[in-house]
Amino acid sequence: MLSVKGELKLDSTRNGFGKGLVELGKANKNIVVLSADLTDSVRAHWFKKEFPDRFFSFGVAEQNMISAAAGFALSGKIAYAATFGVFAAGRAWDQVRVSVDYMNLNVKIVGTHAGISVGEDGYTHQALEEITLMRVLPNMTMIVPSDFTEAKRATLKAAEWKGPVYIRLGRNASPILTEESDPFEIGKGILARPGKDITIVACGQMFFEAMKAAEILAQKKIDARVINMHTIKPIDEAILLKAAKETGAFVTAEEHSMRGGLGGAVTEILSQNYPVPVKMVGMAGCGQSGSPQELFKCFNLLAEDVARAAEGALAMKRP
């Protein structure tokens, strides 16, 4: 069983993306990378150094970057367009919708600095809506890696996936729980911890908090199942419905708005196929400035909050 005890190695998901890009660039000459004045911050500078003739900077012009990425895709290239999540899903959303998604082009959009863990940058830079905005698009695939290793693998796998993909990444260093030998397939959730009393479904950094919550619940004789749902769309319906039938209650955990995010995606599946009580842990409004640790505590995104929500869902289970 995966353990979150002991000292864990830390690294950021944006670093995983940057390392994956370099590996990808060596293996596939059709890879091109686009950046919007944030090359170092999104970790595209490693690719730029290795492959300067396949790197393009657009300045503070995300809309132009996405339009150019669509052009590269139409010419047979696999374009990775990287910027902060607030800009990719905000300023450039019209270009993402019309030029990339509706055209079903092979563009991989990478939004870094997502969620409140971006910390002191404040709520203007804390992207909390991209899962909702991107997963509603008909052709878009939506991935939220849980750690450095998974971010690197998502970057590599996205190149093999036909059509538009959005990869949501964080800024800060976070615990590494997965290994390169672990299974990772776009569209397939990962059963990280077995359990029979309740299911916790988490994505991104909240996967670590979910695993810690399961240990808190175990001390209370509550056997919690944990699913790492790195792909929000297409979501793994099979693993969700199996868990619903076997545990009868759910908690969703995400560093994102509870409106239309992971919780929304999970409840859409359950409500139509096998309704069970669901409690959501996530953001109800906008964030504020502070350290990631302070903000996770302020907005009730810690393991203790996930465990408390699990007890609430258990109380709603029908006999």
C-alpha positions in Angstrom: 0.0 0.0 0.0 1.3 3.5 -0.9 2.5 5.3 2.3 2.7 9.0 3.1 4.6 8.4 6.3 8.3 9.3 6.7 10.3 11.9 4.8 9.1 12.3 1.3 11.1 13.9 -1.6 9.7 17.2 -2.8 9.5 18.8 -6.2 7.0 20.7 -8.3 4.8 19.5 -11.1 6.0 22.4 -13.3 9.5 20.9 -13.0 8.1 17.5 -14.0 6.6 19.2 -17.1 9.9 20.9 -17.9 11.9 17.7 -17.6 9.3 15.8 -19.7 9.5 18.4 -22.4 13.3 17.9 -22.9 12.9 14.1 -23.0 10.1 14.5 -25.5 12.1 16.9 -27.6 14.9 14.4 -28.0 12.5 11.6 -29.0 10.2 13.6 -31.4 11.4 16.3 -33.8 7.8 17.4 -34.3 7.5 18.8 -30.8 7.4 22.6 -30.7 7.1 24.7 -27.5 5.4 28.1 -27.2 5.6 30.4 -24.2 4.1 33.8 -23.3 6.7 35.8 -21.5 6.9 33.3 -18.7 9.5 30.9 -20.1 11.5 30.3 -16.9 8.4 30.2 -14.7 6.7 27.5 -16.7 10.0 25.6 -17.0 10.1 25.8 -20.7 13.6 27.3 -20.6 15.2 23.8 -20.4 13.6 23.0 -23.8 14.6 26.4 -25.2 18.2 25.7 -24.3 18.3 22.3 -25.9 16.1 23.0 -29.0 16.2 26.8 -29.7 14.9 26.3 -33.2 11.8 24.7 -31.9 11.0 27.2 -29.2 8.9 30.3 -29.7 8.2 33.2 -27.3 5.2 35.5 -27.8 5.6 38.0 -25.0 2.5 39.0 -23.1 0.2 37.8 -25.8 -1.5 34.5 -24.8 -4.2 34.8 -27.5 -1.5 35.0 -30.2 0.3 32.1 -28.7 -2.7 29.8 -28.8 -3.5 30.9 -32.3 0.0 30.1 -33.4 -0.1 26.8 -31.6 -3.2 26.0 -33.7 -1.3 26.9 -36.9 1.6 24.6 -35.9 -0.9 21.7 -35.3 -2.4 22.3 -38.7 1.1 22.0 -40.2 1.7 18.6 -38.6 3.5 19.7 -35.4 2.7 18.8 -31.8 2.5 22.1 -30.1 2.9 22.6 -26.3 1.7 26.1 -25.3 2.6 27.0 -21.7 1.6 29.9 -19.5 0.0 30.5 -16.1 -3.4 28.8 -15.7 -5.2 32.1 -15.2 -4.1 33.3 -18.6 -4.5 30.1 -20.5 -8.1 29.6 -19.3 -8.9 33.3 -19.0 -7.4 35.7 -21.5 -6.9 33.1 -24.3 -10.2 31.1 -23.7 -11.8 32.2 -27.0 -8.8 31.1 -29.0 -8.7 27.8 -27.0 -12.4 27.2 -27.7 -12.6 28.2 -31.3 -9.2 27.7 -32.8 -8.1 24.6 -30.9 -11.0 22.7 -29.4 -13.7 23.1 -32.0 -11.0 22.3 -34.6 -9.9 19.3 -32.5 -6.3 20.2 -33.1 -3.3 18.5 -31.6 -2.4 21.3 -29.2 -1.3 20.6 -25.6 -2.0 23.6 -23.4 -0.1 23.7 -20.1 -1.4 25.9 -17.3 1.1 26.3 -14.4 0.7 28.2 -11.0 -2.8 26.8 -10.6 -4.7 26.8 -7.4 -4.1 28.7 -4.1 -0.7 27.0 -3.6 0.7 29.7 -5.8 0.6 31.5 -2.5 1.8 35.1 -2.1 0.9 36.0 -5.7 -2.7 36.5 -4.5 -6.1 35.7 -5.9 -5.5 37.5 -9.2 -3.0 34.7 -10.1 -4.7 31.8 -8.3 -6.4 29.9 -11.1 -9.4 28.2 -9.5 -11.7 27.7 -12.6 -9.7 26.0 -15.3 -11.0 22.5 -14.7 -14.5 23.8 -15.2 -13.7 25.9 -18.2 -11.6 23.3 -20.0 -13.6 20.2 -19.3 -16.8 21.7 -20.7 -15.2 22.0 -24.1 -16.3 19.0 -26.3 -12.9 17.8 -27.5 -10.6 18.8 -24.6 -8.9 16.2 -22.4 -8.2 17.5 -18.9 -5.3 16.2 -16.7 -4.3 17.3 -13.2 -1.1 15.4 -12.2 -0.6 14.8 -8.5 3.2 15.2 -8.3 6.5 15.7 -10.2 6.6 12.2 -11.6 3.0 12.2 -12.8 3.4 15.6 -14.4 6.4 14.3 -16.4 4.5 11.3 -17.5 1.5 13.3 -18.4 3.7 15.5 -20.6 5.0 12.5 -22.4 1.7 10.7 -22.7 0.0 13.9 -24.0 2.1 13.7 -27.2 0.7 10.3 -28.0 -2.9 11.5 -27.3 -4.7 12.8 -30.4 -6.5 16.1 -30.0 -6.3 19.0 -27.5 -5.1 18.4 -24.0 -5.0 20.7 -21.0 -2.4 19.9 -18.2 -2.9 21.7 -14.9 0.2 22.2 -12.8 1.3 23.9 -9.6 4.1 26.2 -8.6 5.4 25.0 -5.3 7.3 21.9 -4.4 5.0 19.1 -3.2 5.5 15.5 -2.0 6.3 12.9 -4.7 4.1 9.9 -4.1 4.3 8.1 -7.5 7.1 6.4 -9.4 7.8 6.1 -13.1 7.1 2.4 -12.8 3.6 3.0 -11.6 0.7 2.6 -14.0 -0.3 5.9 -15.7 -2.9 6.0 -18.5 -4.8 9.0 -19.6 -8.5 8.4 -18.7 -7.8 5.8 -16.1 -8.0 6.6 -12.4 -5.5 4.9 -10.0 -6.6 2.9 -6.9 -4.0 4.2 -4.5 -5.4 2.7 -1.3 -8.1 0.0 -0.9 -11.0 0.5 1.5 -14.6 -0.6 2.0 -16.3 2.1 4.1 -15.9 5.3 1.9 -14.1 6.5 -1.2 -12.0 9.6 -1.4 -11.4 10.9 -5.0 -8.6 13.5 -5.3 -6.5 15.2 -7.9 -3.4 17.4 -7.9 -1.8 18.2 -4.6 -5.0 17.1 -2.8 -4.1 13.5 -3.5 -1.4 13.8 -0.8 -4.0 15.3 1.7 -6.4 12.5 0.7 -3.9 9.8 1.6 -3.1 11.4 4.9 -6.9 11.7 5.6 -7.2 7.9 5.0 -4.7 7.4 7.7 -6.6 9.7 10.1 -9.8 7.8 9.4 -8.0 4.4 9.9 -7.3 5.5 13.5 -11.0 5.8 13.9 -11.6 2.3 12.4 -12.9 3.8 9.2 -11.5 2.0 6.1 -11.2 4.6 3.3 -10.5 3.9 -0.3 -8.4 6.5 -2.1 -8.5 7.1 -5.9 -6.0 9.3 -7.6 -8.1 10.8 -10.4 -5.4 12.5 -12.5 -7.6 12.7 -15.6 -10.8 14.7 -15.0 -11.9 14.3 -18.7 -12.5 11.7 -19.9 -13.1 10.6 -16.3 -12.8 6.9 -15.4 -16.5 5.9 -14.9 -15.7 2.3 -14.2 -13.5 2.9 -11.2 -16.1 5.4 -9.8 -19.1 3.1 -10.2 -17.2 0.1 -8.7 -16.3 2.3 -5.7 -19.8 3.6 -5.3 -21.2 0.0 -5.2 -18.5 -1.2 -2.8 -18.3 1.8 -0.4 -21.6 3.7 -0.7 -20.3 7.2 0.0 -17.8 9.6 -1.5 -15.6 12.6 -0.8 -14.0 14.6 -3.6 -10.9 16.7 -2.9 -9.5 19.4 -5.2 -7.5 22.6 -5.0 -10.1 24.3 -7.3 -13.6 25.7 -7.2 -16.2 23.1 -6.2 -18.4 24.4 -9.0 -17.8 22.3 -12.0 -14.4 20.8 -11.1 -13.5 17.3 -10.0 -16.5 17.2 -7.6 -18.9 18.2 -10.4 -17.4 15.6 -12.7 -17.8 12.8 -10.2 -21.3 13.7 -9.1 -22.4 13.9 -12.8 -21.5 10.2 -13.2 -22.8 9.0 -9.8 -26.1 10.9 -9.9 -27.0 9.3 -13.3 -25.8 5.8 -12.6 -25.5 4.9 -8.9 -26.4 7.8 -6.6 -24.5 7.8 -3.2 -23.9 10.6 -0.7 -21.0 12.9 -1.7 -19.2 15.6 0.2 -16.9 18.0 -1.6 -13.7 19.6 -0.4 -12.5 22.5 -2.4 -12.7 26.2 -2.9 -16.1 28.0 -2.4 -14.9 31.5 -3.4 -11.7 33.3 -4.4 -8.4 32.9 -2.5 -6.1 35.5 -0.9 -2.4 36.1 -0.4 -0.4 33.8 2.0 1.9 30.9 2.1 0.6 27.6 0.6 0.4 26.1 4.1 -1.5 29.1 5.5 -3.9 29.1 2.6 -4.6 25.3 2.8 -5.4 25.8 6.4 -7.5 28.9 5.9 -9.6 27.3 3.2 -10.0 23.9 4.8 -8.0 21.9 2.3 -6.0 19.9 4.8 -6.1 16.2 5.5 -8.1 16.8 8.7 -10.8 18.6 6.6 -11.0 15.8 4.1 -11.3 13.3 7.0 -14.1 15.4 8.6 -15.9 15.5 5.2 -15.6 11.8 5.0 -17.3 11.4 8.4 -20.1 13.7 7.2 -20.6 11.6 4.1 -20.7 8.4 6.2 -23.4 9.9 8.3 -25.5 10.4 5.2 -25.2 6.7 4.0 -28.4 4.9 3.9 -28.7 1.7 6.0 
